[in-house]
Structure formats: structure tokens, C-alpha cells
Amino acid sequence: MALAQGGVFTLDQARRYGIDRKGASYRVRTGLWERLARGIYRLSFAPLSQDEDLVRIALWASSYRGLVAFSHETALALHGLSDLLPDRYHLTVPRGFSRKPRWQVVLHRRDLAPADTEERPGYRVTTPLRTLLDVAETSRVPEEQLWLAVHQALDRGLVSQKRLEAALPGLSVRARARLLRALRSHALGAVSA
């Protein structure tokens, strides 16, 4: 189970295999496990994973009921959309989530539907469609990066123009206008990046 998550796991997950806090402390002292944060561990012998930070953050947040997924700028990067390189992790958590953000994490509160997320080994990420809608709503992402992300998503078949247009009524006026401009620029074959 831990290896499927890049070697990272929680004490709650270890308890399912009969390992309590005392057993966890013993494994840390003997070097079998590394303690990454309170209640989060890593198998010392597991190969390092490029997604270890994502798994650690997802495990930290997943103790709360409801879907938790990387979103916004982080999801753009995970899907390979736009040229943005986020300096913080963007995570969408349920509205009632009450933990304070850690590890350069920006929390966005929204109750996600399962159809809005994709499963990756050890964490979830918002779908390309949900990601584009979220990014359209924020002013942190420059419009030219939204345009580029929309163009790339459409060109790679990650979303369809029909699905983007169908989602427009659920957006704010400002977000709808930003997304419509991106769709028009795609129709004209122009990218302003």
C-alpha cells in the first residue's frame, strides 16, 4: 500500500495493518521508517518519488471527510497545461475543512464531485475541465496563460469546446468572459502567450 503511494503513508493507514503508535516509534528509531510530519511516514527503503510532496500533502488533508484534490495552478502543471510553474501547492478541500495550511499550500474550499477529479498514485487532481473552470475564476492566473491552457487542452483532446461552453452558465460573469475570450482565440487560431 505504501509503495503504491511513493513510500509515503499515514499512521492511520499503518494501523490497518496492526501497527500502533508504539510500533511506529520503534520503526522510526530503527531506521525502517522516516517521520515526515505528525502522523505521516515514509518507508526508508522506498525509492524517492517525484510526487512525494504531493502524496504527503494529500495524506495530510485526506484525514478530513470529502474529496481533496490538487487544483488551480498545481493542476495546470500536473496536466501539462500552460507555461506556469507554481511556487505553491493549490489544493481544493471540502467547505468544512478546518486545518491550517502547511508546506506552502493554498487551500480552495469547494465540495468536489467525484467526476471533477482524477486519481493518481497517492493523490487526486482536478480534471482538465474543472481545472480550466477554476483557473478562469481566479485573477492570479494571467489571461494569456488561461488562453494557452485552453488551447493546449482542446488541441490535445483533454476537453471539448462543447463541454467548456456547457459549463459557462455556472461561472461568474468575469470568469465567463475570460473563458469566452480564450475559446474565441482558439477558434481564430491565435495564442497570446
PEVEN-V662892 format. One record per pair of residues at least 4 apart in sequence whose C-alpha atoms are under 7 Angstrom apart, sorted by the first residue. I is the first residue (numbers start at 1). J is the second residue. D is the distance in whole Angstrom. If there is no record, write none. Layout:
i | j | d
I | J | D
I | J | D
//
This chain:
i | j | d
1 | 5 | 7
2 | 6 | 7
2 | 7 | 5
2 | 8 | 6
2 | 9 | 6
3 | 7 | 4
3 | 46 | 7
4 | 121 | 6
4 | 122 | 7
5 | 55 | 7
5 | 121 | 6
5 | 122 | 4
6 | 49 | 5
6 | 52 | 6
7 | 42 | 5
7 | 43 | 5
7 | 46 | 5
8 | 41 | 6
8 | 42 | 4
8 | 43 | 7
8 | 55 | 7
8 | 56 | 7
9 | 13 | 6
9 | 40 | 6
9 | 41 | 5
9 | 42 | 6
10 | 14 | 6
10 | 39 | 5
10 | 40 | 4
10 | 41 | 6
10 | 59 | 7
11 | 15 | 6
11 | 39 | 5
11 | 40 | 6
12 | 16 | 7
14 | 18 | 7
14 | 19 | 5
15 | 19 | 5
15 | 20 | 6
19 | 23 | 5
19 | 24 | 7
20 | 24 | 6
21 | 25 | 6
22 | 26 | 6
23 | 27 | 6
24 | 28 | 6
25 | 29 | 6
26 | 30 | 6
27 | 31 | 6
27 | 32 | 5
27 | 33 | 6
28 | 32 | 6
28 | 33 | 5
28 | 34 | 6
28 | 35 | 7
31 | 44 | 7
32 | 43 | 6
32 | 44 | 5
33 | 41 | 6
33 | 42 | 6
33 | 43 | 5
33 | 44 | 5
34 | 41 | 6
34 | 42 | 5
34 | 43 | 6
34 | 44 | 6
35 | 40 | 6
35 | 41 | 5
35 | 42 | 6
36 | 40 | 6
36 | 41 | 5
36 | 42 | 7
51 | 55 | 6
52 | 56 | 6
53 | 57 | 6
54 | 58 | 6
54 | 123 | 7
55 | 59 | 6
55 | 122 | 5
55 | 123 | 6
56 | 60 | 6
57 | 61 | 6
58 | 62 | 6
58 | 123 | 6
59 | 63 | 7
61 | 68 | 7
62 | 68 | 6
64 | 97 | 7
66 | 94 | 6
67 | 93 | 7
67 | 94 | 7
67 | 112 | 6
68 | 92 | 6
68 | 93 | 5
68 | 94 | 7
68 | 124 | 7
69 | 91 | 6
69 | 92 | 5
69 | 93 | 7
69 | 117 | 7
69 | 123 | 7
69 | 124 | 5
69 | 125 | 5
69 | 126 | 6
70 | 74 | 6
70 | 75 | 6
70 | 90 | 6
70 | 91 | 4
70 | 92 | 6
70 | 124 | 6
70 | 125 | 5
70 | 126 | 6
71 | 75 | 4
71 | 90 | 5
71 | 91 | 5
71 | 92 | 6
71 | 125 | 6
71 | 126 | 5
71 | 131 | 6
72 | 76 | 6
72 | 90 | 6
72 | 131 | 6
72 | 134 | 6
72 | 135 | 5
73 | 77 | 6
73 | 86 | 6
73 | 90 | 7
74 | 78 | 6
74 | 86 | 6
74 | 89 | 6
74 | 90 | 6
75 | 79 | 6
75 | 125 | 6
75 | 126 | 6
75 | 131 | 6
76 | 80 | 6
76 | 81 | 5
76 | 82 | 7
76 | 131 | 7
77 | 81 | 6
77 | 84 | 7
77 | 85 | 7
79 | 128 | 7
81 | 149 | 5
81 | 152 | 6
81 | 153 | 7
82 | 145 | 5
82 | 148 | 5
82 | 149 | 5
83 | 145 | 7
88 | 104 | 5
88 | 105 | 6
88 | 106 | 7
89 | 104 | 6
89 | 105 | 5
89 | 106 | 6
90 | 105 | 6
90 | 106 | 5
90 | 107 | 6
91 | 105 | 7
91 | 106 | 6
91 | 107 | 5
91 | 108 | 6
92 | 107 | 6
92 | 108 | 5
92 | 109 | 6
92 | 110 | 6
93 | 97 | 6
93 | 107 | 7
93 | 108 | 6
93 | 109 | 5
93 | 110 | 6
93 | 111 | 7
94 | 109 | 5
94 | 110 | 5
94 | 111 | 5
95 | 109 | 5
95 | 110 | 5
95 | 111 | 6
101 | 105 | 6
101 | 106 | 7
101 | 107 | 7
112 | 116 | 6
116 | 126 | 6
116 | 127 | 6
116 | 130 | 6
117 | 124 | 6
117 | 125 | 5
117 | 126 | 4
117 | 127 | 5
118 | 124 | 6
118 | 125 | 5
118 | 126 | 6
118 | 127 | 6
119 | 123 | 6
119 | 124 | 5
119 | 125 | 7
120 | 124 | 6
126 | 130 | 6
126 | 131 | 6
127 | 131 | 6
128 | 132 | 6
128 | 158 | 6
128 | 159 | 7
129 | 133 | 6
129 | 159 | 6
130 | 134 | 6
131 | 135 | 6
132 | 136 | 6
133 | 137 | 7
134 | 138 | 7
135 | 141 | 7
136 | 146 | 7
136 | 175 | 5
136 | 178 | 6
136 | 179 | 6
137 | 175 | 5
141 | 145 | 7
141 | 146 | 7
142 | 146 | 7
143 | 147 | 6
143 | 178 | 7
144 | 148 | 6
144 | 192 | 5
144 | 193 | 5
145 | 149 | 6
145 | 193 | 7
146 | 150 | 6
147 | 151 | 6
147 | 182 | 5
147 | 191 | 7
148 | 152 | 6
148 | 191 | 6
148 | 193 | 7
149 | 153 | 6
150 | 154 | 6
150 | 182 | 7
151 | 155 | 6
151 | 186 | 6
152 | 156 | 6
153 | 157 | 6
153 | 158 | 5
153 | 159 | 6
154 | 158 | 6
154 | 159 | 6
154 | 160 | 6
154 | 161 | 7
159 | 163 | 7
160 | 164 | 6
161 | 165 | 6
162 | 166 | 6
163 | 167 | 6
164 | 168 | 7
168 | 176 | 6
171 | 175 | 6
171 | 176 | 6
172 | 176 | 6
173 | 177 | 6
174 | 178 | 6
175 | 179 | 6
176 | 180 | 6
177 | 181 | 6
178 | 182 | 6
179 | 183 | 6
180 | 184 | 6
181 | 185 | 6
182 | 186 | 6
183 | 187 | 6
184 | 188 | 6
185 | 189 | 6
185 | 190 | 5
185 | 191 | 7
186 | 190 | 6
//
